[in-house]
Amino acid sequence: MVQGHEQEHRRHALVAVPIGLIVVVTVVDILAPPEVHLGPFLVAAPAVTASFAGPRTTGCIGLLAVLAQAAVAVVRTSLTDLNHTFQIIALILISVFVTFFSHLRERHEKEMTQLRLVAQAAQEVVLRPLPARIGTLRVASVYLAAEEEAQIGGDLFAAARTARGTRLIIGDVRGKGMEAVGDAALVLGAFRAAAHRQDELPLLVSYLEGTVSSDLDDPESAGARQGRRPGHPGEAERPGLPERPAQTGEAFITAALLDIPDTAPVLHLVNCGHPPPLLLRDGRVTSLDVRVPAPPLGLTEFADPAALAPETFSFAVGDLVLLYTDGVIEARDASGAFYPLAERISAFADEDPQALLRSLRRDLLAHTPHGRLGDDAAMVAIRRMPGK
């Protein structure tokens, strides 16, 4: 609301520019020699106004310019003078023309504002912000959409409390557009419904696998995905990550699921083809690589039962774990170099999760040309705090 009032105030202030232009051109034209005609410059007034104001203001400025041209005609010769008559007619036509385009621009801005509001509401429903404190954990999250007008995409994260601790998921849906958003919403809904009911992490992974696979078996869902592109650019080049399996039109979702008990200084991890979490301890960064990674969700035919067994890593008080999607590590600078996340995170070792993500966000956008990402990016920072 405050930003909207500021923009409206700036627009009112800018109206002084075309009004001043009309006054200057009119006065100079009246005082100029008979062979000098400055009337054509008046068309600049409504044209400039249309770039920042609505159709009403643009029309008023156009009318003011026409009246000014008429006043010049009366003072210098007469309204019936052929030269001034054509100048007035041309000014009227141009004023109507730019007023119409100002109407189209204003309507487009209203539509974009409505879309942003809808996207923001969808983000709050689908991708809820994580609370700052969950049990013995301090948590922060950030989501960066690659599309300028988008609020959500195919990246996802969520957290849920269980009787023994906290469970978290971070994932990345292959593809873009509304299909990716729908797949992300499907996984998030399944996770929130089952995370607190499944006693063991492999059972939760199997439940998510079944949810995604049943959606892929739906003919309507499968048909909607025909023509979806094979994957993100540069996936085969991702530093430190295995190539994804070749696909023939199906969707899949990479995901990392963590189970963090309240009473033990460890975390349990099942990685379904997702970039490995990073553990920050005493300024040193360790990649939490599982020995047997599971395939992405939706590729159950490739699943090895041993891959769904969680692996345990130390996670003591003061340690910080960073979860992220491949949009972070695939961000390139002007020379094509990937963003060195493992190197950069150590520079922010002493910061709390919220401050660390703010620093990483600034650093990531500074790494990319014009601060624009080639893919959606999400990060979740988790620090274990002393128990109550």
C-alpha positions as CSV (number, residue, x, y, z in Angstrom):
1,M,0.0,0.0,0.0
2,V,2.8,2.5,0.9
3,Q,4.6,1.7,-2.3
4,G,1.4,2.3,-4.3
5,H,0.9,5.7,-2.7
6,E,4.5,6.6,-3.4
7,Q,4.1,5.7,-7.1
8,E,0.9,7.7,-7.3
9,H,2.6,10.7,-5.8
10,R,5.5,10.4,-8.3
11,R,3.0,10.3,-11.2
12,H,1.3,13.5,-10.0
13,A,4.7,15.2,-9.7
14,L,5.6,14.1,-13.3
15,V,2.4,15.8,-14.7
16,A,4.2,19.1,-14.2
17,V,6.7,18.1,-17.0
18,P,4.1,18.1,-19.9
19,I,2.3,21.1,-18.4
20,G,5.5,23.0,-18.3
21,L,6.3,21.9,-21.9
22,I,3.0,23.2,-23.1
23,V,3.5,26.6,-21.3
24,V,7.0,27.0,-22.7
25,V,6.1,26.0,-26.3
26,T,3.0,28.3,-26.3
27,V,4.8,31.3,-25.0
28,V,7.8,30.9,-27.3
29,D,5.5,30.2,-30.3
30,I,3.5,33.4,-29.7
31,L,6.7,35.5,-29.4
32,A,8.5,33.9,-32.3
33,P,8.8,35.5,-35.8
34,P,5.9,34.8,-38.2
35,E,7.9,32.3,-40.2
36,V,8.7,30.1,-37.1
37,H,6.0,27.6,-36.0
38,L,6.6,25.6,-32.8
39,G,3.1,24.1,-32.5
40,P,4.1,20.6,-33.6
41,F,6.2,20.3,-30.5
42,L,3.0,20.3,-28.4
43,V,2.4,16.7,-29.4
44,A,5.2,15.7,-27.1
45,A,3.1,16.7,-24.1
46,P,0.4,13.9,-24.3
47,A,2.9,11.4,-25.7
48,V,5.1,11.9,-22.6
49,T,2.1,11.8,-20.3
50,A,1.0,8.5,-21.7
51,S,4.2,6.9,-20.6
52,F,3.5,7.2,-16.9
53,A,-0.2,8.3,-16.4
54,G,-3.6,6.9,-17.1
55,P,-6.0,7.7,-19.9
56,R,-7.8,10.4,-18.1
57,T,-4.7,12.4,-17.3
58,T,-3.3,11.8,-20.8
59,G,-6.6,13.0,-22.3
60,C,-6.6,16.1,-20.1
61,I,-3.0,17.0,-21.2
62,G,-4.0,16.4,-24.8
63,L,-7.0,18.7,-24.4
64,L,-4.8,21.3,-22.8
65,A,-2.3,21.1,-25.7
66,V,-5.1,21.5,-28.2
67,L,-6.4,24.6,-26.4
68,A,-2.9,26.0,-26.2
69,Q,-2.5,25.5,-30.0
70,A,-5.8,27.2,-30.5
71,A,-4.7,30.2,-28.4
72,V,-1.5,30.5,-30.5
73,A,-3.6,30.5,-33.7
74,V,-5.9,33.2,-32.4
75,V,-3.0,35.4,-31.2
76,R,-0.9,34.9,-34.3
77,T,-3.4,34.7,-37.1
78,S,-6.8,33.0,-36.7
79,L,-8.4,29.6,-36.1
80,T,-9.2,29.4,-39.8
81,D,-5.6,29.8,-40.8
82,L,-4.8,26.6,-42.9
83,N,-1.4,26.0,-41.1
84,H,-2.9,26.2,-37.6
85,T,-6.0,24.2,-38.6
86,F,-3.9,21.3,-39.7
87,Q,-1.7,21.5,-36.6
88,I,-4.8,21.4,-34.4
89,I,-6.3,18.5,-36.3
90,A,-3.0,16.5,-36.1
91,L,-2.7,17.3,-32.4
92,I,-6.3,16.1,-31.7
93,L,-5.6,12.8,-33.6
94,I,-2.3,12.1,-31.8
95,S,-3.9,12.9,-28.4
96,V,-6.7,10.4,-29.0
97,F,-4.2,7.8,-30.2
98,V,-1.9,8.1,-27.2
99,T,-4.9,8.2,-24.8
100,F,-6.1,4.9,-26.2
101,F,-2.7,3.3,-25.8
102,S,-2.5,4.7,-22.2
103,H,-5.8,2.9,-21.6
104,L,-4.4,-0.3,-22.9
105,R,-1.3,0.1,-20.8
106,E,-3.3,0.8,-17.6
107,R,-5.5,-2.2,-18.2
108,H,-2.4,-4.4,-18.7
109,E,-0.9,-3.1,-15.4
110,K,-4.1,-3.9,-13.6
111,E,-4.1,-7.5,-15.0
112,M,-0.5,-7.9,-14.0
113,T,-1.2,-6.6,-10.5
114,Q,-4.1,-9.2,-10.2
115,L,-1.8,-11.9,-11.4
116,R,0.8,-11.0,-8.8
117,L,-1.8,-11.0,-6.1
118,V,-3.0,-14.4,-7.2
119,A,0.6,-15.8,-7.4
120,Q,1.3,-14.4,-3.9
121,A,-1.8,-16.1,-2.5
122,A,-0.9,-19.3,-4.3
123,Q,2.6,-19.1,-2.8
124,E,1.2,-18.7,0.7
125,V,-1.0,-21.7,0.2
126,V,1.3,-24.0,-1.7
127,L,4.7,-22.9,-0.5
128,R,4.2,-21.7,3.1
129,P,7.0,-19.9,4.8
130,L,8.8,-22.0,7.3
131,P,8.6,-20.9,10.9
132,A,11.7,-19.3,12.4
133,R,11.8,-21.9,15.2
134,I,10.8,-25.6,15.0
135,G,11.5,-27.6,18.1
136,T,15.2,-27.4,18.8
137,L,15.9,-26.0,15.3
138,R,16.2,-22.4,14.1
139,V,15.1,-22.3,10.4
140,A,15.1,-19.9,7.5
141,S,14.0,-20.3,3.9
142,V,14.1,-18.3,0.7
143,Y,12.6,-18.8,-2.7
144,L,13.9,-17.0,-5.9
145,A,11.7,-17.4,-9.0
146,A,13.5,-17.3,-12.3
147,E,10.5,-15.7,-14.1
148,E,10.3,-12.0,-13.3
149,E,6.5,-12.0,-12.6
150,A,6.4,-15.4,-11.0
151,Q,6.1,-16.0,-7.3
152,I,6.3,-19.8,-7.3
153,G,7.6,-22.5,-9.6
154,G,8.7,-26.1,-9.5
155,D,10.9,-25.9,-6.4
156,L,9.5,-26.9,-3.0
157,F,10.2,-27.1,0.7
158,A,8.3,-27.9,3.8
159,A,8.7,-29.0,7.4
160,A,6.6,-31.0,9.8
161,R,6.8,-31.9,13.5
162,T,6.6,-35.5,14.6
163,A,6.5,-37.1,18.0
164,R,10.3,-37.5,18.0
165,G,11.6,-34.5,16.1
166,T,11.3,-32.6,12.8
167,R,11.1,-33.7,9.2
168,L,12.0,-31.6,6.3
169,I,11.8,-31.9,2.5
170,I,13.3,-29.9,-0.3
171,G,12.7,-30.8,-3.9
172,D,12.8,-29.7,-7.5
173,V,10.2,-30.6,-10.2
174,R,11.6,-31.2,-13.6
175,G,10.1,-28.7,-16.1
176,K,8.5,-25.3,-15.7
177,G,5.1,-23.7,-16.0
178,M,1.8,-24.7,-14.3
179,E,2.5,-28.4,-14.6
180,A,5.6,-28.0,-12.4
181,V,3.6,-25.9,-9.9
182,G,0.9,-28.6,-9.8
183,D,3.5,-31.4,-9.3
184,A,5.1,-29.3,-6.5
185,A,1.7,-28.8,-4.8
186,L,1.0,-32.6,-5.1
187,V,4.3,-33.5,-3.3
188,L,3.9,-30.8,-0.7
189,G,0.3,-31.9,0.1
190,A,1.4,-35.5,0.4
191,F,4.3,-34.7,2.6
192,R,2.2,-32.5,5.0
193,A,-0.5,-35.2,5.1
194,A,1.9,-38.1,5.9
195,A,5.0,-36.7,7.5
196,H,3.7,-36.9,11.0
197,R,1.9,-40.3,10.5
198,Q,4.7,-42.4,9.0
199,D,7.0,-43.7,11.7
200,E,10.0,-44.4,9.5
201,L,11.5,-42.2,6.8
202,P,11.6,-44.9,4.1
203,L,7.8,-45.4,4.6
204,L,7.3,-41.6,4.0
205,V,9.5,-41.8,0.9
206,S,7.5,-44.8,-0.4
207,Y,4.3,-42.9,0.3
208,L,5.5,-39.9,-1.7
209,E,6.7,-42.2,-4.5
210,G,3.3,-43.8,-4.7
211,T,1.6,-40.4,-4.8
212,V,3.8,-39.1,-7.6
213,S,3.6,-42.4,-9.6
214,S,-0.2,-42.6,-9.3
215,D,-0.4,-39.0,-10.7
216,L,1.8,-40.1,-13.6
217,D,-0.4,-43.0,-14.3
218,D,-3.4,-40.7,-14.7
219,P,-4.0,-40.3,-18.5
220,E,-5.0,-36.7,-18.1
221,S,-1.9,-35.9,-16.2
222,A,0.3,-37.8,-18.6
223,G,-1.3,-36.1,-21.6
224,A,-0.7,-32.6,-20.1
225,R,3.0,-33.4,-19.9
226,Q,3.4,-34.4,-23.5
227,G,5.7,-31.9,-25.1
228,R,7.4,-30.9,-21.8
229,R,11.0,-30.2,-22.5
230,P,13.6,-32.9,-21.5
231,G,15.0,-31.0,-18.6
232,H,16.8,-27.9,-17.4
233,P,19.7,-26.5,-19.4
234,G,23.1,-27.6,-18.1
235,E,21.8,-30.5,-16.0
236,A,24.4,-32.9,-17.3
237,E,27.0,-30.3,-16.4
238,R,26.0,-29.9,-12.8
239,P,29.1,-29.8,-10.7
240,G,29.5,-32.8,-8.4
241,L,26.1,-34.4,-9.3
242,P,25.3,-37.5,-11.3
243,E,23.5,-37.3,-14.6
244,R,19.7,-37.7,-14.4
245,P,18.2,-40.7,-16.1
246,A,17.0,-40.2,-19.7
247,Q,13.3,-39.6,-19.8
248,T,10.6,-40.0,-22.5
249,G,8.0,-37.4,-21.4
250,E,7.4,-38.4,-17.8
251,A,7.8,-36.0,-14.8
252,F,10.1,-36.7,-12.0
253,I,11.0,-34.8,-8.8
254,T,14.4,-34.7,-7.1
255,A,14.0,-34.5,-3.3
256,A,16.0,-34.7,-0.1
257,L,14.2,-35.8,3.0
258,L,15.6,-35.2,6.5
259,D,14.6,-36.6,9.9
260,I,16.1,-34.6,12.7
261,P,15.4,-36.0,16.2
262,D,15.1,-33.7,19.1
263,T,17.2,-35.7,21.6
264,A,20.1,-37.0,19.4
265,P,22.8,-34.9,17.7
266,V,22.3,-36.6,14.4
267,L,20.1,-36.3,11.2
268,H,18.8,-39.0,9.0
269,L,18.8,-38.4,5.3
270,V,17.3,-40.0,2.2
271,N,18.4,-38.4,-1.0
272,C,16.3,-38.9,-4.1
273,G,18.6,-37.6,-6.8
274,H,18.8,-34.2,-5.2
275,P,21.9,-32.0,-4.7
276,P,23.5,-33.1,-1.3
277,P,22.9,-30.9,1.7
278,L,25.9,-28.9,3.1
279,L,26.9,-29.1,6.7
280,L,28.6,-26.0,8.2
281,R,30.6,-26.7,11.3
282,D,33.3,-24.5,12.8
283,G,33.7,-22.7,9.5
284,R,34.2,-25.9,7.6
285,V,31.8,-27.1,4.9
286,T,31.0,-30.8,4.4
287,S,28.8,-32.3,1.7
288,L,26.4,-34.8,3.1
289,D,26.7,-37.4,0.3
290,V,24.8,-40.6,0.8
291,R,26.4,-43.8,-0.3
292,V,23.4,-45.1,-2.2
293,P,21.3,-42.3,-3.6
294,A,17.7,-43.2,-4.5
295,P,16.2,-42.3,-7.9
296,P,14.0,-39.2,-8.1
297,L,10.4,-39.4,-7.0
298,G,8.3,-40.8,-9.9
299,L,10.9,-43.2,-11.1
300,T,9.9,-46.2,-8.9
301,E,10.9,-48.7,-11.6
302,F,14.5,-47.7,-11.0
303,A,14.3,-47.9,-7.2
304,D,16.7,-50.1,-5.2
305,P,15.2,-50.9,-1.8
306,A,18.6,-50.3,-0.2
307,A,18.6,-46.7,-1.6
308,L,15.5,-45.8,0.6
309,A,17.3,-46.7,3.8
310,P,18.3,-43.4,5.5
311,E,21.9,-42.6,6.2
312,T,22.9,-40.9,9.5
313,F,25.1,-37.9,9.8
314,S,26.3,-36.0,12.9
315,F,24.3,-32.8,13.6
316,A,25.4,-31.3,16.9
317,V,24.4,-28.1,18.7
318,G,25.6,-25.1,16.7
319,D,25.9,-26.9,13.4
320,L,24.1,-25.6,10.4
321,V,22.7,-27.5,7.4
322,L,21.9,-25.8,4.1
323,L,19.4,-27.4,1.8
324,Y,19.2,-26.0,-1.8
325,T,17.9,-26.7,-5.3
326,D,20.0,-27.0,-8.4
327,G,19.0,-23.5,-9.5
328,V,21.5,-22.2,-6.9
329,I,24.6,-24.2,-8.0
330,E,23.7,-23.9,-11.7
331,A,23.6,-20.1,-11.6
332,R,26.3,-18.9,-14.0
333,D,28.3,-15.6,-14.2
334,A,29.0,-13.7,-17.4
335,S,31.9,-16.1,-18.2
336,G,29.7,-19.2,-17.7
337,A,31.2,-20.3,-14.3
338,F,28.8,-22.0,-11.9
339,Y,28.1,-20.4,-8.5
340,P,30.6,-21.9,-6.0
341,L,28.1,-22.4,-3.1
342,A,30.3,-24.6,-1.0
343,E,33.1,-21.9,-1.1
344,R,30.8,-18.9,-0.5
345,I,28.8,-20.3,2.4
346,S,31.9,-20.5,4.6
347,A,32.2,-16.8,4.5
348,F,28.9,-16.5,6.3
349,A,29.6,-19.2,9.0
350,D,29.0,-16.9,12.0
351,E,25.6,-15.7,10.8
352,D,22.2,-17.0,12.0
353,P,20.1,-18.9,9.4
354,Q,18.1,-15.8,8.4
355,A,21.1,-13.6,8.0
356,L,23.0,-16.3,6.2
357,L,20.3,-16.7,3.6
358,R,20.1,-12.9,3.1
359,S,23.8,-12.9,2.5
360,L,23.7,-15.9,0.1
361,R,20.8,-14.3,-1.8
362,R,22.7,-11.1,-2.4
363,D,25.9,-13.0,-3.3
364,L,24.0,-15.3,-5.7
365,L,22.2,-12.5,-7.5
366,A,25.5,-10.5,-7.8
367,H,27.1,-13.6,-9.4
368,T,24.6,-13.7,-12.2
369,P,24.4,-11.2,-15.1
370,H,21.9,-8.5,-14.3
371,G,20.9,-10.4,-11.1
372,R,18.6,-12.8,-13.1
373,L,18.6,-16.6,-12.5
374,G,18.2,-19.1,-15.3
375,D,16.2,-21.4,-13.0
376,D,14.1,-21.2,-9.9
377,A,16.2,-21.5,-6.7
378,A,15.3,-22.4,-3.1
379,M,17.4,-22.6,0.0
380,V,16.6,-23.7,3.6
381,A,19.1,-23.1,6.4
382,I,18.7,-25.2,9.6
383,R,20.7,-24.7,12.8
384,R,20.5,-26.9,15.9
385,M,20.0,-25.0,19.1
386,P,20.4,-26.2,22.7
387,G,17.4,-28.1,24.0
388,K,15.0,-26.6,26.4
